[in-house]
Amino acid sequence: MKARNSLKLGTLNLKARAATVGVAIIGTLIFYWLDLPLPFLFGPMAACLIVAILGGRLMGLGQISVIARTILGVAIGASITPQVFSQLPQMAASVAFIPLYIIIIAIIGVPFFSKIFRFDPITSWYSAMPGGLQDMVIFGTEAGGDPRALSLIHATRVLLVVTVAPIFLKFAFDAEFNNPVGLPAVDIPLFEIILMIVAALVGWQAWARAGLFGASIIGPMVLTAILSLTGMLHYRPPAEAIVAAQFLIGIGIGVGYVGVTIAELRKFVFAGTLFVLILAALAAVFSQIVTRLGLANPVEGFLAFAPGGQAEMTVLAILVGADLGFVIVHHLTRVVLVILGAPIAVRFYNRKKQE
């Protein structure tokens, strides 16, 4: 009986995933035919989002989606060349604003969720923290927070940032999203492609087994950076791989709303939407500060402080031709500080509450 139920469940999941890919392909084709921006990212994202909200049975692609993040980890690592590494001291001044940025977000965000929307303290802390979507949901749930609230609030944050950031870049900075994402696979030496695959898989698994956060991106990034800095790797992943990563990330964002109810839309998604406006205002202030101080150009300054996820910001930085090393150093700093600091802050808060 258990085997039969397991087989039936597996069949249903396979059908749901096949339907998800079909919906995503249709969305991509529509965006492509209408010549809309970022069709391989926005097409699947929009199509899956609409179907999910309408109650369609969609399902994420599991480990396949994780592999998409390893591709971006390799892309980041390959961008950390000796020249970029030598510029790290110059980035220190703008990176120094990240802790202040996070503190202000906490000061505003935690009361926002706890006082206005009446979330419990743990959920409020982890809802306010602009870390990675999966990390915040996992750590927040383990700490006793509401997993559904955390999932929808952070999914809304990522969705809105990914949607609005390109529009802002276009109209505020006249940015174009036609930068070549990479060379075709046929133009990259086979040995280097093999190195990238090894770096993606080994880096991901080694980081995961060590129990460290962000394994799918940071593990491949670290290993690929070593290969790049030692002169063994000279290329980013092929253009086809970057396009596939966009497609899978778009699906991942869209299916985050599967099963959402009207009540959840009214509370969790609405709260997340309002908070994104606050984050956007803070990000604009800090990006203006580093730009006016001459620490970054406008595009890099904006992308460095935009409160999106690492994967999504990596895609945008590649497409707009921004300094990927500069952008990712700031996002990694933010994520590391959030992941290390949030549990400490929650324990401190609980201790104070008990006194």
SULGIQUI-V512128 format. One record per residue. N is the residue number from 1. RES is the residue in three letters. PSI is psi in radians with two decimals (none if undefined). Layout:
N_RES_PSI, N_RES_PSI
//
This chain:
1_MET_-0.79, 2_LYS_-0.73, 3_ALA_-0.71, 4_ARG_-0.75, 5_ASN_-0.69, 6_SER_-0.72, 7_LEU_-0.73, 8_LYS_-0.75, 9_LEU_-0.72, 10_GLY_-0.68, 11_THR_-0.75, 12_LEU_-0.74, 13_ASN_-0.70, 14_LEU_-0.73, 15_LYS_-0.73, 16_ALA_-0.71, 17_ARG_-0.65, 18_ALA_-0.73, 19_ALA_-0.68, 20_THR_-0.82, 21_VAL_-0.70, 22_GLY_-0.80, 23_VAL_-0.75, 24_ALA_-0.71, 25_ILE_-0.75, 26_ILE_-0.79, 27_GLY_-0.73, 28_THR_-0.79, 29_LEU_-0.71, 30_ILE_-0.82, 31_PHE_-0.67, 32_TYR_-0.81, 33_TRP_-0.61, 34_LEU_0.01, 35_ASP_0.69, 36_LEU_2.74, 37_PRO_2.59, 38_LEU_1.02, 39_PRO_-0.56, 40_PHE_-0.24, 41_LEU_-0.93, 42_PHE_-0.54, 43_GLY_-1.04, 44_PRO_-0.60, 45_MET_-0.86, 46_ALA_-0.78, 47_ALA_-0.80, 48_CYS_-0.65, 49_LEU_-0.83, 50_ILE_-0.83, 51_VAL_-0.68, 52_ALA_-0.80, 53_ILE_-0.55, 54_LEU_-0.02, 55_GLY_0.20, 56_GLY_2.60, 57_ARG_1.61, 58_LEU_2.83, 59_MET_2.44, 60_GLY_2.86, 61_LEU_0.25, 62_GLY_-2.22, 63_GLN_-0.44, 64_ILE_-0.71, 65_SER_-0.61, 66_VAL_-0.68, 67_ILE_-0.61, 68_ALA_-0.66, 69_ARG_-0.56, 70_THR_-0.57, 71_ILE_-0.77, 72_LEU_-0.59, 73_GLY_-0.73, 74_VAL_-0.71, 75_ALA_-0.72, 76_ILE_-0.86, 77_GLY_-0.68, 78_ALA_-0.37, 79_SER_-0.18, 80_ILE_1.45, 81_THR_2.95, 82_PRO_-0.61, 83_GLN_-0.79, 84_VAL_-0.73, 85_PHE_-0.64, 86_SER_-0.32, 87_GLN_-0.06, 88_LEU_-0.73, 89_PRO_-0.56, 90_GLN_-0.44, 91_MET_-0.26, 92_ALA_-0.64, 93_ALA_-0.74, 94_SER_-0.61, 95_VAL_-0.53, 96_ALA_-0.33, 97_PHE_-0.27, 98_ILE_-0.82, 99_PRO_-0.72, 100_LEU_-0.70, 101_TYR_-0.80, 102_ILE_-0.72, 103_ILE_-0.78, 104_ILE_-0.69, 105_ILE_-0.76, 106_ALA_-0.76, 107_ILE_-0.66, 108_ILE_-0.76, 109_GLY_-0.73, 110_VAL_-0.85, 111_PRO_-0.56, 112_PHE_-0.85, 113_PHE_-0.62, 114_SER_-0.67, 115_LYS_-0.73, 116_ILE_-0.79, 117_PHE_0.03, 118_ARG_0.63, 119_PHE_2.70, 120_ASP_2.82, 121_PRO_-0.74, 122_ILE_-0.84, 123_THR_-0.67, 124_SER_-0.79, 125_TRP_-0.92, 126_TYR_-0.33, 127_SER_-0.62, 128_ALA_-0.51, 129_MET_2.14, 130_PRO_1.07, 131_GLY_-2.89, 132_GLY_2.54, 133_LEU_-0.94, 134_GLN_-0.72, 135_ASP_-0.79, 136_MET_-0.65, 137_VAL_-0.79, 138_ILE_-0.91, 139_PHE_-0.66, 140_GLY_-0.70, 141_THR_-0.76, 142_GLU_-0.53, 143_ALA_-0.14, 144_GLY_0.21, 145_GLY_3.05, 146_ASP_1.91, 147_PRO_-0.64, 148_ARG_-0.74, 149_ALA_-0.80, 150_LEU_-0.75, 151_SER_-0.85, 152_LEU_-0.63, 153_ILE_-0.79, 154_HIS_-0.57, 155_ALA_-0.68, 156_THR_-0.72, 157_ARG_-0.89, 158_VAL_-0.77, 159_LEU_-0.86, 160_LEU_-0.68, 161_VAL_-0.77, 162_VAL_-0.58, 163_THR_-0.77, 164_VAL_-0.60, 165_ALA_-0.83, 166_PRO_-0.65, 167_ILE_-0.78, 168_PHE_-0.77, 169_LEU_-0.69, 170_LYS_-0.87, 171_PHE_-0.50, 172_ALA_-0.65, 173_PHE_0.07, 174_ASP_0.63, 175_ALA_2.59, 176_GLU_2.57, 177_PHE_0.70, 178_ASN_0.29, 179_ASN_2.33, 180_PRO_2.22, 181_VAL_-0.26, 182_GLY_3.01, 183_LEU_2.69, 184_PRO_2.68, 185_ALA_-0.59, 186_VAL_-0.31, 187_ASP_0.02, 188_ILE_2.32, 189_PRO_2.40, 190_LEU_-0.66, 191_PHE_-0.69, 192_GLU_-0.60, 193_ILE_-0.73, 194_ILE_-0.73, 195_LEU_-0.72, 196_MET_-0.75, 197_ILE_-0.77, 198_VAL_-0.78, 199_ALA_-0.69, 200_ALA_-0.86, 201_LEU_-0.80, 202_VAL_-0.76, 203_GLY_-0.77, 204_TRP_-0.92, 205_GLN_-0.69, 206_ALA_-0.76, 207_TRP_-0.71, 208_ALA_-0.76, 209_ARG_-0.43, 210_ALA_-0.11, 211_GLY_0.41, 212_LEU_2.70, 213_PHE_2.78, 214_GLY_0.62, 215_ALA_-0.68, 216_SER_-0.43, 217_ILE_-0.87, 218_ILE_-0.67, 219_GLY_-0.97, 220_PRO_-0.63, 221_MET_-0.83, 222_VAL_-0.82, 223_LEU_-0.72, 224_THR_-0.65, 225_ALA_-0.68, 226_ILE_-0.78, 227_LEU_-0.67, 228_SER_-0.79, 229_LEU_-0.45, 230_THR_0.07, 231_GLY_0.22, 232_MET_-0.37, 233_LEU_2.35, 234_HIS_0.00, 235_TYR_2.71, 236_ARG_2.93, 237_PRO_2.68, 238_PRO_2.70, 239_ALA_-0.66, 240_GLU_-0.65, 241_ALA_-0.70, 242_ILE_-0.70, 243_VAL_-0.76, 244_ALA_-0.68, 245_ALA_-0.74, 246_GLN_-0.81, 247_PHE_-0.82, 248_LEU_-0.63, 249_ILE_-0.69, 250_GLY_-0.76, 251_ILE_-0.80, 252_GLY_-0.69, 253_ILE_-0.78, 254_GLY_-0.78, 255_VAL_-0.10, 256_GLY_-0.25, 257_TYR_0.18, 258_VAL_2.28, 259_GLY_0.09, 260_VAL_2.42, 261_THR_2.92, 262_ILE_-0.72, 263_ALA_-0.70, 264_GLU_-0.65, 265_LEU_-0.73, 266_ARG_-0.64, 267_LYS_-1.10, 268_PHE_-0.87, 269_VAL_-0.67, 270_PHE_-0.76, 271_ALA_-0.76, 272_GLY_-0.67, 273_THR_-0.82, 274_LEU_-0.69, 275_PHE_-0.56, 276_VAL_-0.63, 277_LEU_-0.71, 278_ILE_-0.81, 279_LEU_-0.70, 280_ALA_-0.72, 281_ALA_-0.78, 282_LEU_-0.74, 283_ALA_-0.70, 284_ALA_-0.73, 285_VAL_-0.86, 286_PHE_-0.63, 287_SER_-0.61, 288_GLN_-0.68, 289_ILE_-0.90, 290_VAL_-0.52, 291_THR_-0.80, 292_ARG_-0.47, 293_LEU_-0.02, 294_GLY_0.36, 295_LEU_-0.24, 296_ALA_2.72, 297_ASN_2.88, 298_PRO_-0.76, 299_VAL_-0.85, 300_GLU_-0.68, 301_GLY_-0.73, 302_PHE_-0.85, 303_LEU_-0.56, 304_ALA_-0.56, 305_PHE_-0.04, 306_ALA_2.28, 307_PRO_0.76, 308_GLY_-3.09, 309_GLY_2.84, 310_GLN_-0.81, 311_ALA_-0.81, 312_GLU_-0.72, 313_MET_-0.54, 314_THR_-0.81, 315_VAL_-0.85, 316_LEU_-0.72, 317_ALA_-0.70, 318_ILE_-0.81, 319_LEU_-0.57, 320_VAL_-0.11, 321_GLY_0.45, 322_ALA_2.92, 323_ASP_1.75, 324_LEU_-0.68, 325_GLY_-0.80, 326_PHE_-0.85, 327_VAL_-0.81, 328_ILE_-0.58, 329_VAL_-0.72, 330_HIS_-0.72, 331_HIS_-0.68, 332_LEU_-0.72, 333_THR_-0.78, 334_ARG_-0.82, 335_VAL_-0.75, 336_VAL_-0.82, 337_LEU_-0.69, 338_VAL_-0.82, 339_ILE_-0.68, 340_LEU_-0.61, 341_GLY_-0.56, 342_ALA_-0.84, 343_PRO_-0.65, 344_ILE_-0.76, 345_ALA_-0.70, 346_VAL_-0.77, 347_ARG_-0.72, 348_PHE_-0.75, 349_TYR_-0.82, 350_ASN_-0.67, 351_ARG_-0.75, 352_LYS_-0.65, 353_LYS_-0.56, 354_GLN_-0.33, 355_GLU_none
//
